[in-house]
Structures are given as structure tokens and as C-alpha cells.
């Protein structure tokens, strides 16, 4: 076996270094970069532009506001002493919204990571 053009990857699999460019990231690094990029883009995009309907603290009417404004009004309401009525805070609602916000961002990040991994894989085959 010729050892001049091979290296052992950190998980113990021998890889041929001739087919890999010195500037291209490894497939794992490419996946992580694309995942983080997709996650952050989706998380911030939803935070700024996704509208959510919430009841005004007075309980008189409903508001349609961006997710960021919802978080800004719901977190202090959750921490205040609660009173009964339609304008009272629902402690579990903000956790459900935050979970869904994070879950959607993670799914989009996974899809972006898979696209990045596939793109790097195709690029490695073309070299």
C-alpha cells in the first residue's frame, strides 16, 4: 500500500488526499457550517418576520405582531403575578411557541446541512 497520498482520518478510516482539495472543508465541517447558517437564518427570519396572534394584556382585543414583539410582551407577563381573565399570561404558551420556533429552525438547519454535505460530496467527486 502506498502511504504517500493517504492519511488516517480522526475516526480511523483511511482517506485518499489526492482527491481532496487543500481549501475544501471536510464533509463534517461543511455540514456543520451549512447547518449553523440555515439554523441562524431561519431563527432570525422567524423572529423578525413571522406574525403571531396574541391577546392584548387588557384582554380587550387580539394583536397580530412579529414573534420578537410577542416574546418581548409575553416574557414580562409570564413573570408578573397572574390575575384571572383573558389577558392573563399563559405560561405554557410561550414555551410551546419557543419550542416550535427552535424546532422549525433546527429542521431547516438539518436540510441546509444535508444540502451542504451533498454539495461538498459532489464537489469532491468532480475533482
Phi and psi in radians as a Rosetta constraint file:
Dihedral C 1 N 2 CA 2 C 2 CIRCULARHARMONIC -1.461 0.35
Dihedral N 2 CA 2 C 2 N 3 CIRCULARHARMONIC 2.084 0.35
Dihedral C 2 N 3 CA 3 C 3 CIRCULARHARMONIC -1.710 0.35
Dihedral N 3 CA 3 C 3 N 4 CIRCULARHARMONIC 0.050 0.35
Dihedral C 3 N 4 CA 4 C 4 CIRCULARHARMONIC -1.227 0.35
Dihedral N 4 CA 4 C 4 N 5 CIRCULARHARMONIC -0.614 0.35
Dihedral C 4 N 5 CA 5 C 5 CIRCULARHARMONIC -1.950 0.35
Dihedral N 5 CA 5 C 5 N 6 CIRCULARHARMONIC 0.369 0.35
Dihedral C 5 N 6 CA 6 C 6 CIRCULARHARMONIC -2.166 0.35
Dihedral N 6 CA 6 C 6 N 7 CIRCULARHARMONIC 2.730 0.35
Dihedral C 6 N 7 CA 7 C 7 CIRCULARHARMONIC -2.518 0.35
Dihedral N 7 CA 7 C 7 N 8 CIRCULARHARMONIC 2.773 0.35
Dihedral C 7 N 8 CA 8 C 8 CIRCULARHARMONIC -1.703 0.35
Dihedral N 8 CA 8 C 8 N 9 CIRCULARHARMONIC 2.118 0.35
Dihedral C 8 N 9 CA 9 C 9 CIRCULARHARMONIC -1.271 0.35
Dihedral N 9 CA 9 C 9 N 10 CIRCULARHARMONIC 2.897 0.35
Dihedral C 9 N 10 CA 10 C 10 CIRCULARHARMONIC -1.179 0.35
Dihedral N 10 CA 10 C 10 N 11 CIRCULARHARMONIC -0.182 0.35
Dihedral C 10 N 11 CA 11 C 11 CIRCULARHARMONIC -1.796 0.35
Dihedral N 11 CA 11 C 11 N 12 CIRCULARHARMONIC 0.148 0.35
Dihedral C 11 N 12 CA 12 C 12 CIRCULARHARMONIC 1.614 0.35
Dihedral N 12 CA 12 C 12 N 13 CIRCULARHARMONIC 0.140 0.35
Dihedral C 12 N 13 CA 13 C 13 CIRCULARHARMONIC -1.746 0.35
Dihedral N 13 CA 13 C 13 N 14 CIRCULARHARMONIC 2.332 0.35
Dihedral C 13 N 14 CA 14 C 14 CIRCULARHARMONIC -1.343 0.35
Dihedral N 14 CA 14 C 14 N 15 CIRCULARHARMONIC 2.321 0.35
Dihedral C 14 N 15 CA 15 C 15 CIRCULARHARMONIC -2.161 0.35
Dihedral N 15 CA 15 C 15 N 16 CIRCULARHARMONIC 2.572 0.35
Dihedral C 15 N 16 CA 16 C 16 CIRCULARHARMONIC -1.511 0.35
Dihedral N 16 CA 16 C 16 N 17 CIRCULARHARMONIC 2.152 0.35
Dihedral C 16 N 17 CA 17 C 17 CIRCULARHARMONIC -1.530 0.35
Dihedral N 17 CA 17 C 17 N 18 CIRCULARHARMONIC -0.171 0.35
Dihedral C 17 N 18 CA 18 C 18 CIRCULARHARMONIC -1.189 0.35
Dihedral N 18 CA 18 C 18 N 19 CIRCULARHARMONIC -0.621 0.35
Dihedral C 18 N 19 CA 19 C 19 CIRCULARHARMONIC -1.440 0.35
Dihedral N 19 CA 19 C 19 N 20 CIRCULARHARMONIC -0.105 0.35
Dihedral C 19 N 20 CA 20 C 20 CIRCULARHARMONIC -1.864 0.35
Dihedral N 20 CA 20 C 20 N 21 CIRCULARHARMONIC 2.242 0.35
Dihedral C 20 N 21 CA 21 C 21 CIRCULARHARMONIC -1.285 0.35
Dihedral N 21 CA 21 C 21 N 22 CIRCULARHARMONIC 2.631 0.35
Dihedral C 21 N 22 CA 22 C 22 CIRCULARHARMONIC -1.226 0.35
Dihedral N 22 CA 22 C 22 N 23 CIRCULARHARMONIC -0.414 0.35
Dihedral C 22 N 23 CA 23 C 23 CIRCULARHARMONIC -1.628 0.35
Dihedral N 23 CA 23 C 23 N 24 CIRCULARHARMONIC -0.272 0.35
Dihedral C 23 N 24 CA 24 C 24 CIRCULARHARMONIC -1.397 0.35
Dihedral N 24 CA 24 C 24 N 25 CIRCULARHARMONIC 2.385 0.35
Dihedral C 24 N 25 CA 25 C 25 CIRCULARHARMONIC -1.275 0.35
Dihedral N 25 CA 25 C 25 N 26 CIRCULARHARMONIC 2.780 0.35
Dihedral C 25 N 26 CA 26 C 26 CIRCULARHARMONIC -1.169 0.35
Dihedral N 26 CA 26 C 26 N 27 CIRCULARHARMONIC 2.869 0.35
Dihedral C 26 N 27 CA 27 C 27 CIRCULARHARMONIC -1.117 0.35
Dihedral N 27 CA 27 C 27 N 28 CIRCULARHARMONIC -0.585 0.35
Dihedral C 27 N 28 CA 28 C 28 CIRCULARHARMONIC -1.218 0.35
Dihedral N 28 CA 28 C 28 N 29 CIRCULARHARMONIC -0.745 0.35
Dihedral C 28 N 29 CA 29 C 29 CIRCULARHARMONIC -1.131 0.35
Dihedral N 29 CA 29 C 29 N 30 CIRCULARHARMONIC -0.689 0.35
Dihedral C 29 N 30 CA 30 C 30 CIRCULARHARMONIC -1.088 0.35
Dihedral N 30 CA 30 C 30 N 31 CIRCULARHARMONIC -0.727 0.35
Dihedral C 30 N 31 CA 31 C 31 CIRCULARHARMONIC -1.088 0.35
Dihedral N 31 CA 31 C 31 N 32 CIRCULARHARMONIC -0.800 0.35
Dihedral C 31 N 32 CA 32 C 32 CIRCULARHARMONIC -1.117 0.35
Dihedral N 32 CA 32 C 32 N 33 CIRCULARHARMONIC -0.759 0.35
Dihedral C 32 N 33 CA 33 C 33 CIRCULARHARMONIC -1.067 0.35
Dihedral N 33 CA 33 C 33 N 34 CIRCULARHARMONIC -0.817 0.35
Dihedral C 33 N 34 CA 34 C 34 CIRCULARHARMONIC -1.173 0.35
Dihedral N 34 CA 34 C 34 N 35 CIRCULARHARMONIC -0.668 0.35
Dihedral C 34 N 35 CA 35 C 35 CIRCULARHARMONIC -1.076 0.35
Dihedral N 35 CA 35 C 35 N 36 CIRCULARHARMONIC -0.871 0.35
Dihedral C 35 N 36 CA 36 C 36 CIRCULARHARMONIC -1.093 0.35
Dihedral N 36 CA 36 C 36 N 37 CIRCULARHARMONIC -0.727 0.35
Dihedral C 36 N 37 CA 37 C 37 CIRCULARHARMONIC -1.091 0.35
Dihedral N 37 CA 37 C 37 N 38 CIRCULARHARMONIC -0.814 0.35
Dihedral C 37 N 38 CA 38 C 38 CIRCULARHARMONIC -1.151 0.35
Dihedral N 38 CA 38 C 38 N 39 CIRCULARHARMONIC -0.708 0.35
Dihedral C 38 N 39 CA 39 C 39 CIRCULARHARMONIC -1.090 0.35
Dihedral N 39 CA 39 C 39 N 40 CIRCULARHARMONIC -0.889 0.35
Dihedral C 39 N 40 CA 40 C 40 CIRCULARHARMONIC -1.136 0.35
Dihedral N 40 CA 40 C 40 N 41 CIRCULARHARMONIC -0.717 0.35
Dihedral C 40 N 41 CA 41 C 41 CIRCULARHARMONIC -1.085 0.35
Dihedral N 41 CA 41 C 41 N 42 CIRCULARHARMONIC -0.758 0.35
Dihedral C 41 N 42 CA 42 C 42 CIRCULARHARMONIC -1.211 0.35
Dihedral N 42 CA 42 C 42 N 43 CIRCULARHARMONIC -0.765 0.35
Dihedral C 42 N 43 CA 43 C 43 CIRCULARHARMONIC -1.053 0.35
Dihedral N 43 CA 43 C 43 N 44 CIRCULARHARMONIC -0.849 0.35
Dihedral C 43 N 44 CA 44 C 44 CIRCULARHARMONIC -1.229 0.35
Dihedral N 44 CA 44 C 44 N 45 CIRCULARHARMONIC -0.682 0.35
Dihedral C 44 N 45 CA 45 C 45 CIRCULARHARMONIC -1.070 0.35
Dihedral N 45 CA 45 C 45 N 46 CIRCULARHARMONIC -0.783 0.35
Dihedral C 45 N 46 CA 46 C 46 CIRCULARHARMONIC -1.131 0.35
Dihedral N 46 CA 46 C 46 N 47 CIRCULARHARMONIC -0.706 0.35
Dihedral C 46 N 47 CA 47 C 47 CIRCULARHARMONIC -1.052 0.35
Dihedral N 47 CA 47 C 47 N 48 CIRCULARHARMONIC -0.686 0.35
Dihedral C 47 N 48 CA 48 C 48 CIRCULARHARMONIC -1.550 0.35
Dihedral N 48 CA 48 C 48 N 49 CIRCULARHARMONIC -0.577 0.35
Dihedral C 48 N 49 CA 49 C 49 CIRCULARHARMONIC -2.084 0.35
Dihedral N 49 CA 49 C 49 N 50 CIRCULARHARMONIC -0.248 0.35
Dihedral C 49 N 50 CA 50 C 50 CIRCULARHARMONIC -1.388 0.35
Dihedral N 50 CA 50 C 50 N 51 CIRCULARHARMONIC 2.076 0.35
Dihedral C 50 N 51 CA 51 C 51 CIRCULARHARMONIC -1.442 0.35
Dihedral N 51 CA 51 C 51 N 52 CIRCULARHARMONIC 2.502 0.35
Dihedral C 51 N 52 CA 52 C 52 CIRCULARHARMONIC -2.341 0.35
Dihedral N 52 CA 52 C 52 N 53 CIRCULARHARMONIC 2.518 0.35
Dihedral C 52 N 53 CA 53 C 53 CIRCULARHARMONIC -1.717 0.35
Dihedral N 53 CA 53 C 53 N 54 CIRCULARHARMONIC 2.271 0.35
Dihedral C 53 N 54 CA 54 C 54 CIRCULARHARMONIC -2.462 0.35
Dihedral N 54 CA 54 C 54 N 55 CIRCULARHARMONIC 2.711 0.35
Dihedral C 54 N 55 CA 55 C 55 CIRCULARHARMONIC -1.441 0.35
Dihedral N 55 CA 55 C 55 N 56 CIRCULARHARMONIC 2.378 0.35
Dihedral C 55 N 56 CA 56 C 56 CIRCULARHARMONIC -1.040 0.35
Dihedral N 56 CA 56 C 56 N 57 CIRCULARHARMONIC 2.561 0.35
Dihedral C 56 N 57 CA 57 C 57 CIRCULARHARMONIC -0.979 0.35
Dihedral N 57 CA 57 C 57 N 58 CIRCULARHARMONIC -0.431 0.35
Dihedral C 57 N 58 CA 58 C 58 CIRCULARHARMONIC -1.315 0.35
Dihedral N 58 CA 58 C 58 N 59 CIRCULARHARMONIC -0.348 0.35
Dihedral C 58 N 59 CA 59 C 59 CIRCULARHARMONIC 1.444 0.35
Dihedral N 59 CA 59 C 59 N 60 CIRCULARHARMONIC 0.121 0.35
Dihedral C 59 N 60 CA 60 C 60 CIRCULARHARMONIC -1.423 0.35
Dihedral N 60 CA 60 C 60 N 61 CIRCULARHARMONIC -0.576 0.35
Dihedral C 60 N 61 CA 61 C 61 CIRCULARHARMONIC -2.726 0.35
Dihedral N 61 CA 61 C 61 N 62 CIRCULARHARMONIC 2.948 0.35
Dihedral C 61 N 62 CA 62 C 62 CIRCULARHARMONIC -1.718 0.35
Dihedral N 62 CA 62 C 62 N 63 CIRCULARHARMONIC 2.553 0.35
Dihedral C 62 N 63 CA 63 C 63 CIRCULARHARMONIC -1.989 0.35
Dihedral N 63 CA 63 C 63 N 64 CIRCULARHARMONIC 2.451 0.35
Dihedral C 63 N 64 CA 64 C 64 CIRCULARHARMONIC -1.937 0.35
Dihedral N 64 CA 64 C 64 N 65 CIRCULARHARMONIC 1.978 0.35
Dihedral C 64 N 65 CA 65 C 65 CIRCULARHARMONIC -2.448 0.35
Dihedral N 65 CA 65 C 65 N 66 CIRCULARHARMONIC 2.798 0.35
Dihedral C 65 N 66 CA 66 C 66 CIRCULARHARMONIC -1.104 0.35
Dihedral N 66 CA 66 C 66 N 67 CIRCULARHARMONIC 2.763 0.35
Dihedral C 66 N 67 CA 67 C 67 CIRCULARHARMONIC -1.020 0.35
Dihedral N 67 CA 67 C 67 N 68 CIRCULARHARMONIC -0.630 0.35
Dihedral C 67 N 68 CA 68 C 68 CIRCULARHARMONIC -1.092 0.35
Dihedral N 68 CA 68 C 68 N 69 CIRCULARHARMONIC -0.744 0.35
Dihedral C 68 N 69 CA 69 C 69 CIRCULARHARMONIC -1.186 0.35
Dihedral N 69 CA 69 C 69 N 70 CIRCULARHARMONIC -0.603 0.35
Dihedral C 69 N 70 CA 70 C 70 CIRCULARHARMONIC -1.087 0.35
Dihedral N 70 CA 70 C 70 N 71 CIRCULARHARMONIC -0.826 0.35
Dihedral C 70 N 71 CA 71 C 71 CIRCULARHARMONIC -1.053 0.35
Dihedral N 71 CA 71 C 71 N 72 CIRCULARHARMONIC -0.723 0.35
Dihedral C 71 N 72 CA 72 C 72 CIRCULARHARMONIC -1.126 0.35
Dihedral N 72 CA 72 C 72 N 73 CIRCULARHARMONIC -0.529 0.35
Dihedral C 72 N 73 CA 73 C 73 CIRCULARHARMONIC -1.636 0.35
Dihedral N 73 CA 73 C 73 N 74 CIRCULARHARMONIC -0.528 0.35
Dihedral C 73 N 74 CA 74 C 74 CIRCULARHARMONIC -1.395 0.35
Dihedral N 74 CA 74 C 74 N 75 CIRCULARHARMONIC -0.587 0.35
Dihedral C 74 N 75 CA 75 C 75 CIRCULARHARMONIC -1.152 0.35
Dihedral N 75 CA 75 C 75 N 76 CIRCULARHARMONIC -0.846 0.35
Dihedral C 75 N 76 CA 76 C 76 CIRCULARHARMONIC -1.098 0.35
Dihedral N 76 CA 76 C 76 N 77 CIRCULARHARMONIC -0.632 0.35
Dihedral C 76 N 77 CA 77 C 77 CIRCULARHARMONIC -1.116 0.35
Dihedral N 77 CA 77 C 77 N 78 CIRCULARHARMONIC -0.616 0.35
Dihedral C 77 N 78 CA 78 C 78 CIRCULARHARMONIC -1.190 0.35
Dihedral N 78 CA 78 C 78 N 79 CIRCULARHARMONIC -0.583 0.35
Dihedral C 78 N 79 CA 79 C 79 CIRCULARHARMONIC -1.481 0.35
Dihedral N 79 CA 79 C 79 N 80 CIRCULARHARMONIC -0.333 0.35
Dihedral C 79 N 80 CA 80 C 80 CIRCULARHARMONIC -1.280 0.35
Dihedral N 80 CA 80 C 80 N 81 CIRCULARHARMONIC 2.744 0.35
Dihedral C 80 N 81 CA 81 C 81 CIRCULARHARMONIC -1.059 0.35
Dihedral N 81 CA 81 C 81 N 82 CIRCULARHARMONIC 2.349 0.35
Dihedral C 81 N 82 CA 82 C 82 CIRCULARHARMONIC -1.522 0.35
Dihedral N 82 CA 82 C 82 N 83 CIRCULARHARMONIC 2.619 0.35
Dihedral C 82 N 83 CA 83 C 83 CIRCULARHARMONIC -2.174 0.35
Dihedral N 83 CA 83 C 83 N 84 CIRCULARHARMONIC 2.821 0.35
Dihedral C 83 N 84 CA 84 C 84 CIRCULARHARMONIC -1.440 0.35
Dihedral N 84 CA 84 C 84 N 85 CIRCULARHARMONIC 2.625 0.35
Dihedral C 84 N 85 CA 85 C 85 CIRCULARHARMONIC 2.374 0.35
Dihedral N 85 CA 85 C 85 N 86 CIRCULARHARMONIC 3.004 0.35
Dihedral C 85 N 86 CA 86 C 86 CIRCULARHARMONIC -1.181 0.35
Dihedral N 86 CA 86 C 86 N 87 CIRCULARHARMONIC -0.421 0.35
Dihedral C 86 N 87 CA 87 C 87 CIRCULARHARMONIC -1.554 0.35
Dihedral N 87 CA 87 C 87 N 88 CIRCULARHARMONIC -0.010 0.35
Dihedral C 87 N 88 CA 88 C 88 CIRCULARHARMONIC -1.245 0.35
Dihedral N 88 CA 88 C 88 N 89 CIRCULARHARMONIC 2.725 0.35
Dihedral C 88 N 89 CA 89 C 89 CIRCULARHARMONIC -1.349 0.35
Dihedral N 89 CA 89 C 89 N 90 CIRCULARHARMONIC 2.612 0.35
Dihedral C 89 N 90 CA 90 C 90 CIRCULARHARMONIC -1.948 0.35
Dihedral N 90 CA 90 C 90 N 91 CIRCULARHARMONIC 1.815 0.35
Dihedral C 90 N 91 CA 91 C 91 CIRCULARHARMONIC -1.037 0.35
Dihedral N 91 CA 91 C 91 N 92 CIRCULARHARMONIC -0.595 0.35
Dihedral C 91 N 92 CA 92 C 92 CIRCULARHARMONIC -1.368 0.35
Dihedral N 92 CA 92 C 92 N 93 CIRCULARHARMONIC -0.408 0.35
Dihedral C 92 N 93 CA 93 C 93 CIRCULARHARMONIC -1.123 0.35
Dihedral N 93 CA 93 C 93 N 94 CIRCULARHARMONIC -0.735 0.35
Dihedral C 93 N 94 CA 94 C 94 CIRCULARHARMONIC -1.174 0.35
Dihedral N 94 CA 94 C 94 N 95 CIRCULARHARMONIC -0.587 0.35
Dihedral C 94 N 95 CA 95 C 95 CIRCULARHARMONIC -1.219 0.35
Dihedral N 95 CA 95 C 95 N 96 CIRCULARHARMONIC -0.646 0.35
Dihedral C 95 N 96 CA 96 C 96 CIRCULARHARMONIC -1.132 0.35
Dihedral N 96 CA 96 C 96 N 97 CIRCULARHARMONIC -0.766 0.35
Dihedral C 96 N 97 CA 97 C 97 CIRCULARHARMONIC -1.134 0.35
Dihedral N 97 CA 97 C 97 N 98 CIRCULARHARMONIC -0.751 0.35
Dihedral C 97 N 98 CA 98 C 98 CIRCULARHARMONIC -1.135 0.35
Dihedral N 98 CA 98 C 98 N 99 CIRCULARHARMONIC -0.680 0.35
Dihedral C 98 N 99 CA 99 C 99 CIRCULARHARMONIC -1.122 0.35
Dihedral N 99 CA 99 C 99 N 100 CIRCULARHARMONIC -0.803 0.35
Dihedral C 99 N 100 CA 100 C 100 CIRCULARHARMONIC -1.115 0.35
Dihedral N 100 CA 100 C 100 N 101 CIRCULARHARMONIC -0.692 0.35
Dihedral C 100 N 101 CA 101 C 101 CIRCULARHARMONIC -1.048 0.35
Dihedral N 101 CA 101 C 101 N 102 CIRCULARHARMONIC -0.823 0.35
Dihedral C 101 N 102 CA 102 C 102 CIRCULARHARMONIC -1.216 0.35
Dihedral N 102 CA 102 C 102 N 103 CIRCULARHARMONIC -0.696 0.35
Dihedral C 102 N 103 CA 103 C 103 CIRCULARHARMONIC -1.130 0.35
Dihedral N 103 CA 103 C 103 N 104 CIRCULARHARMONIC -0.761 0.35
Dihedral C 103 N 104 CA 104 C 104 CIRCULARHARMONIC -1.101 0.35
Dihedral N 104 CA 104 C 104 N 105 CIRCULARHARMONIC -0.727 0.35
Dihedral C 104 N 105 CA 105 C 105 CIRCULARHARMONIC -1.115 0.35
Dihedral N 105 CA 105 C 105 N 106 CIRCULARHARMONIC -0.664 0.35
Dihedral C 105 N 106 CA 106 C 106 CIRCULARHARMONIC -1.196 0.35
Dihedral N 106 CA 106 C 106 N 107 CIRCULARHARMONIC -0.685 0.35
Dihedral C 106 N 107 CA 107 C 107 CIRCULARHARMONIC -1.128 0.35
Dihedral N 107 CA 107 C 107 N 108 CIRCULARHARMONIC -0.785 0.35
Dihedral C 107 N 108 CA 108 C 108 CIRCULARHARMONIC -1.140 0.35
Dihedral N 108 CA 108 C 108 N 109 CIRCULARHARMONIC -0.652 0.35
Dihedral C 108 N 109 CA 109 C 109 CIRCULARHARMONIC -1.097 0.35
Dihedral N 109 CA 109 C 109 N 110 CIRCULARHARMONIC -0.700 0.35
Dihedral C 109 N 110 CA 110 C 110 CIRCULARHARMONIC -1.113 0.35
Dihedral N 110 CA 110 C 110 N 111 CIRCULARHARMONIC -0.757 0.35
Dihedral C 110 N 111 CA 111 C 111 CIRCULARHARMONIC -1.090 0.35
Dihedral N 111 CA 111 C 111 N 112 CIRCULARHARMONIC -0.762 0.35
Dihedral C 111 N 112 CA 112 C 112 CIRCULARHARMONIC -1.113 0.35
Dihedral N 112 CA 112 C 112 N 113 CIRCULARHARMONIC -0.688 0.35
Dihedral C 112 N 113 CA 113 C 113 CIRCULARHARMONIC -1.106 0.35
Dihedral N 113 CA 113 C 113 N 114 CIRCULARHARMONIC -0.701 0.35
Dihedral C 113 N 114 CA 114 C 114 CIRCULARHARMONIC -1.158 0.35
Dihedral N 114 CA 114 C 114 N 115 CIRCULARHARMONIC -0.701 0.35
Dihedral C 114 N 115 CA 115 C 115 CIRCULARHARMONIC -1.091 0.35
Dihedral N 115 CA 115 C 115 N 116 CIRCULARHARMONIC -0.762 0.35
Dihedral C 115 N 116 CA 116 C 116 CIRCULARHARMONIC -1.124 0.35
Dihedral N 116 CA 116 C 116 N 117 CIRCULARHARMONIC -0.728 0.35
Dihedral C 116 N 117 CA 117 C 117 CIRCULARHARMONIC -1.079 0.35
Dihedral N 117 CA 117 C 117 N 118 CIRCULARHARMONIC -0.796 0.35
Dihedral C 117 N 118 CA 118 C 118 CIRCULARHARMONIC -1.109 0.35
Dihedral N 118 CA 118 C 118 N 119 CIRCULARHARMONIC -0.722 0.35
Dihedral C 118 N 119 CA 119 C 119 CIRCULARHARMONIC -1.098 0.35
Dihedral N 119 CA 119 C 119 N 120 CIRCULARHARMONIC -0.789 0.35
Dihedral C 119 N 120 CA 120 C 120 CIRCULARHARMONIC -1.144 0.35
Dihedral N 120 CA 120 C 120 N 121 CIRCULARHARMONIC -0.624 0.35
Dihedral C 120 N 121 CA 121 C 121 CIRCULARHARMONIC -1.152 0.35
Dihedral N 121 CA 121 C 121 N 122 CIRCULARHARMONIC -0.778 0.35
Dihedral C 121 N 122 CA 122 C 122 CIRCULARHARMONIC -1.130 0.35
Dihedral N 122 CA 122 C 122 N 123 CIRCULARHARMONIC -0.683 0.35
Dihedral C 122 N 123 CA 123 C 123 CIRCULARHARMONIC -1.132 0.35
Dihedral N 123 CA 123 C 123 N 124 CIRCULARHARMONIC -0.664 0.35
Dihedral C 123 N 124 CA 124 C 124 CIRCULARHARMONIC -1.167 0.35
Dihedral N 124 CA 124 C 124 N 125 CIRCULARHARMONIC -0.574 0.35
Dihedral C 124 N 125 CA 125 C 125 CIRCULARHARMONIC -1.293 0.35
Dihedral N 125 CA 125 C 125 N 126 CIRCULARHARMONIC -0.496 0.35
Dihedral C 125 N 126 CA 126 C 126 CIRCULARHARMONIC -1.341 0.35
Dihedral N 126 CA 126 C 126 N 127 CIRCULARHARMONIC -0.381 0.35
